[in-house]
Amino acid sequence: VASCGDDGVFVWNDSGVRLQTLQRHPEPVSAICFSPHDPNSLLSSCNKTVSLHDIRGGDCCVAEWTENEDEVNDVTVSNSGQFAASCDDSGEIKLYDLRQRRLYRTLRRSHTNICSSAQFHPQRNTQLVSGGLDAYLVLWDFSRAKALDRVSLMDASSRGQFVNPPLVHSVRFNQPGDTIAAALGNGSVGLYHLQGKQMLRHLCDLRGHTASASQIASMPFWEREHVFASGGNDGKIIIWDVTGVVLMAEQSVGLTPRKSSGKRKGKKGAKKSKQEDSQSDAANDGCEDEEDSHLVQSIDHGSKINWLATGTVSSANVLLGA
């Protein structure tokens, strides 16, 4: 287990004993991420710097990049272990080829504000989703540096009675990669379905937090594929099972994303019919009406949740909260 904060990056054993300090950064460390492909490879960010560590070598930094123009908010590594991404306050996302130790691509001009979170698609090698404080979700083909779809959460969350706007603080795919959950500043969890290969469709907003939702994590070890955990500034961790919502979406016909400014060729799909609009509203209403059935468990952590992660500790599947 690894953790980060104002005093650096630490590695712990399953008994809670600190094993080593990977590197004492001169400034607070904003994010860390283990490589799914190599458990000894750890990525970290400090201000505008992204570092790659080999934890077998103690305080060993094997690569470092200073490509981001502003402070980095999140880092993530693809399932193959080949690519890493860092998103920053300028709204840009830098892609790195970890095998060749070089900058691979820069994704820009889709977030107009801070890009707060990003994650690679767990099954598709060239796709990534990002979310920002401009209240947009963006689905990318990063091999072409192209935004496939760009969805406004302001419209999708307009039903809520929250004062705060739905700024995106954290985004995660489920393990199959057909569903995306976003922790939002209005206290809700936005649920989106990946329709086909390049369209995002809003399903519903799950409401259980009494303050901003700060973190989201998928639960790959759960018996069902569409289970997420959210954490909030209210100190709660909530487990959601949205299997029924996703099945309803897959069975429905002719539904399109609620709000999208992604560019597409031709006129087809550019405008929804009244029938499609009413079907989409009905699907969303059904989700909200049965909201309690989606909430599996609510845990009172007692403090603001800064980070959620899943993993295996002493052969047990665990959800870690900081």
HUJO-V845630 format. One record per residue. N is the residue number from 1. OMEGA is omega in whole degrees, -180 to 180 (* if undefined). NEAR is the number of other ideal C-beta (glycine too) atoms within 12 Angstrom. Layout:
n:N omega:OMEGA near:NEAR
n:N omega:OMEGA near:NEAR
This chain:
n:1 omega:178 near:31
n:2 omega:177 near:35
n:3 omega:180 near:28
n:4 omega:-180 near:38
n:5 omega:-179 near:22
n:6 omega:-175 near:16
n:7 omega:173 near:18
n:8 omega:-180 near:26
n:9 omega:-179 near:40
n:10 omega:175 near:30
n:11 omega:-175 near:32
n:12 omega:171 near:22
n:13 omega:-174 near:15
n:14 omega:176 near:16
n:15 omega:179 near:10
n:16 omega:178 near:14
n:17 omega:179 near:11
n:18 omega:-178 near:17
n:19 omega:-177 near:20
n:20 omega:172 near:24
n:21 omega:-176 near:24
n:22 omega:-179 near:37
n:23 omega:176 near:34
n:24 omega:180 near:21
n:25 omega:180 near:31
n:26 omega:180 near:14
n:27 omega:-180 near:20
n:28 omega:178 near:23
n:29 omega:-172 near:37
n:30 omega:-176 near:36
n:31 omega:174 near:44
n:32 omega:179 near:41
n:33 omega:172 near:43
n:34 omega:173 near:35
n:35 omega:177 near:32
n:36 omega:-177 near:26
n:37 omega:-177 near:20
n:38 omega:-177 near:25
n:39 omega:178 near:19
n:40 omega:-178 near:21
n:41 omega:-176 near:33
n:42 omega:178 near:42
n:43 omega:178 near:47
n:44 omega:178 near:46
n:45 omega:178 near:43
n:46 omega:-176 near:36
n:47 omega:-179 near:24
n:48 omega:-173 near:26
n:49 omega:175 near:31
n:50 omega:-176 near:43
n:51 omega:175 near:41
n:52 omega:-177 near:38
n:53 omega:167 near:40
n:54 omega:-172 near:25
n:55 omega:176 near:32
n:56 omega:-177 near:17
n:57 omega:-179 near:17
n:58 omega:179 near:16
n:59 omega:-173 near:22
n:60 omega:176 near:22
n:61 omega:-173 near:26
n:62 omega:178 near:25
n:63 omega:-179 near:26
n:64 omega:-180 near:24
n:65 omega:176 near:32
n:66 omega:-175 near:20
n:67 omega:-179 near:28
n:68 omega:-178 near:36
n:69 omega:180 near:20
n:70 omega:-174 near:26
n:71 omega:-179 near:27
n:72 omega:-179 near:45
n:73 omega:-175 near:41
n:74 omega:173 near:44
n:75 omega:-180 near:44
n:76 omega:-179 near:44
n:77 omega:-180 near:37
n:78 omega:-179 near:37
n:79 omega:179 near:27
n:80 omega:-178 near:21
n:81 omega:-177 near:26
n:82 omega:-174 near:27
n:83 omega:172 near:41
n:84 omega:179 near:51
n:85 omega:174 near:47
n:86 omega:180 near:51
n:87 omega:-171 near:50
n:88 omega:-176 near:40
n:89 omega:179 near:26
n:90 omega:-177 near:29
n:91 omega:-179 near:33
n:92 omega:176 near:36
n:93 omega:177 near:49
n:94 omega:176 near:42
n:95 omega:-180 near:40
n:96 omega:171 near:37
n:97 omega:-175 near:24
n:98 omega:180 near:35
n:99 omega:180 near:21
n:100 omega:176 near:13
n:101 omega:-178 near:18
n:102 omega:173 near:18
n:103 omega:-176 near:26
n:104 omega:-179 near:28
n:105 omega:169 near:26
n:106 omega:178 near:26
n:107 omega:-176 near:40
n:108 omega:175 near:26
n:109 omega:173 near:20
n:110 omega:173 near:38
n:111 omega:-179 near:36
n:112 omega:-179 near:19
n:113 omega:-179 near:24
n:114 omega:170 near:31
n:115 omega:-170 near:48
n:116 omega:-173 near:41
n:117 omega:177 near:48
n:118 omega:174 near:49
n:119 omega:176 near:45
n:120 omega:173 near:40
n:121 omega:-176 near:37
n:122 omega:-177 near:28
n:123 omega:-177 near:19
n:124 omega:-169 near:28
n:125 omega:-175 near:18
n:126 omega:-178 near:27
n:127 omega:-179 near:38
n:128 omega:175 near:47
n:129 omega:178 near:50
n:130 omega:177 near:51
n:131 omega:-175 near:50
n:132 omega:178 near:42
n:133 omega:168 near:31
n:134 omega:180 near:30
n:135 omega:175 near:34
n:136 omega:165 near:43
n:137 omega:-180 near:56
n:138 omega:174 near:48
n:139 omega:-173 near:42
n:140 omega:157 near:42
n:141 omega:-172 near:25
n:142 omega:176 near:39
n:143 omega:178 near:22
n:144 omega:-177 near:16
n:145 omega:-174 near:23
n:146 omega:173 near:24
n:147 omega:-180 near:32
n:148 omega:179 near:35
n:149 omega:-179 near:38
n:150 omega:-169 near:33
n:151 omega:177 near:44
n:152 omega:177 near:33
n:153 omega:177 near:44
n:154 omega:-180 near:28
n:155 omega:-176 near:24
n:156 omega:-177 near:36
n:157 omega:-175 near:38
n:158 omega:-180 near:22
n:159 omega:-174 near:23
n:160 omega:179 near:28
n:161 omega:-177 near:13
n:162 omega:178 near:23
n:163 omega:-177 near:11
n:164 omega:177 near:25
n:165 omega:-177 near:27
n:166 omega:176 near:39
n:167 omega:-176 near:36
n:168 omega:179 near:51
n:169 omega:-177 near:45
n:170 omega:177 near:47
n:171 omega:178 near:49
n:172 omega:168 near:46
n:173 omega:163 near:43
n:174 omega:-172 near:39
n:175 omega:176 near:25
n:176 omega:178 near:22
n:177 omega:-180 near:29
n:178 omega:-177 near:34
n:179 omega:179 near:43
n:180 omega:175 near:48
n:181 omega:-179 near:51
n:182 omega:175 near:48
n:183 omega:-169 near:48
n:184 omega:-178 near:47
n:185 omega:179 near:35
n:186 omega:177 near:35
n:187 omega:-178 near:34
n:188 omega:173 near:43
n:189 omega:179 near:54
n:190 omega:-178 near:55
n:191 omega:-177 near:50
n:192 omega:179 near:51
n:193 omega:177 near:42
n:194 omega:-175 near:35
n:195 omega:-174 near:31
n:196 omega:-178 near:20
n:197 omega:-174 near:17
n:198 omega:178 near:30
n:199 omega:177 near:28
n:200 omega:179 near:45
n:201 omega:179 near:41
n:202 omega:178 near:43
n:203 omega:-179 near:45
n:204 omega:175 near:40
n:205 omega:178 near:40
n:206 omega:-175 near:44
n:207 omega:179 near:34
n:208 omega:180 near:31
n:209 omega:179 near:39
n:210 omega:175 near:19
n:211 omega:-177 near:26
n:212 omega:172 near:34
n:213 omega:-171 near:50
n:214 omega:-175 near:38
n:215 omega:175 near:42
n:216 omega:178 near:50
n:217 omega:173 near:40
n:218 omega:-178 near:37
n:219 omega:-173 near:36
n:220 omega:-178 near:27
n:221 omega:179 near:21
n:222 omega:-178 near:24
n:223 omega:175 near:12
n:224 omega:-173 near:25
n:225 omega:-173 near:25
n:226 omega:-180 near:38
n:227 omega:180 near:38
n:228 omega:171 near:48
n:229 omega:177 near:46
n:230 omega:176 near:51
n:231 omega:-175 near:44
n:232 omega:176 near:40
n:233 omega:176 near:26
n:234 omega:179 near:25
n:235 omega:-180 near:23
n:236 omega:168 near:35
n:237 omega:-177 near:42
n:238 omega:176 near:44
n:239 omega:-178 near:32
n:240 omega:171 near:48
n:241 omega:-175 near:32
n:242 omega:-178 near:43
n:243 omega:-178 near:29
n:244 omega:-180 near:25
n:245 omega:-178 near:42
n:246 omega:178 near:35
n:247 omega:177 near:21
n:248 omega:-180 near:29
n:249 omega:-178 near:36
n:250 omega:-179 near:23
n:251 omega:-179 near:15
n:252 omega:-176 near:25
n:253 omega:171 near:14
n:254 omega:180 near:19
n:255 omega:179 near:31
n:256 omega:-179 near:32
n:257 omega:-179 near:37
n:258 omega:-175 near:37
n:259 omega:180 near:29
n:260 omega:176 near:33
n:261 omega:177 near:23
n:262 omega:-177 near:27
n:263 omega:177 near:16
n:264 omega:-179 near:21
n:265 omega:174 near:9
n:266 omega:-177 near:8
n:267 omega:-176 near:7
n:268 omega:178 near:10
n:269 omega:-178 near:23
n:270 omega:-178 near:15
n:271 omega:-180 near:13
n:272 omega:174 near:21
n:273 omega:178 near:15
n:274 omega:179 near:11
n:275 omega:180 near:15
n:276 omega:-179 near:21
n:277 omega:-180 near:19
n:278 omega:177 near:16
n:279 omega:180 near:24
n:280 omega:178 near:33
n:281 omega:-179 near:24
n:282 omega:179 near:20
n:283 omega:-180 near:34
n:284 omega:179 near:36
n:285 omega:180 near:19
n:286 omega:179 near:23
n:287 omega:-177 near:37
n:288 omega:180 near:26
n:289 omega:-177 near:17
n:290 omega:-172 near:20
n:291 omega:-178 near:25
n:292 omega:-179 near:16
n:293 omega:179 near:17
n:294 omega:-178 near:36
n:295 omega:-178 near:25
n:296 omega:-176 near:26
n:297 omega:175 near:20
n:298 omega:-177 near:23
n:299 omega:177 near:23
n:300 omega:-180 near:17
n:301 omega:177 near:27
n:302 omega:180 near:12
n:303 omega:177 near:18
n:304 omega:-180 near:22
n:305 omega:178 near:35
n:306 omega:-177 near:30
n:307 omega:172 near:34
n:308 omega:177 near:36
n:309 omega:176 near:34
n:310 omega:180 near:31
n:311 omega:179 near:25
n:312 omega:179 near:17
n:313 omega:-178 near:18
n:314 omega:178 near:12
n:315 omega:178 near:9
n:316 omega:176 near:12
n:317 omega:-173 near:17
n:318 omega:170 near:19
n:319 omega:-177 near:34
n:320 omega:179 near:28
n:321 omega:178 near:32
n:322 omega:* near:25
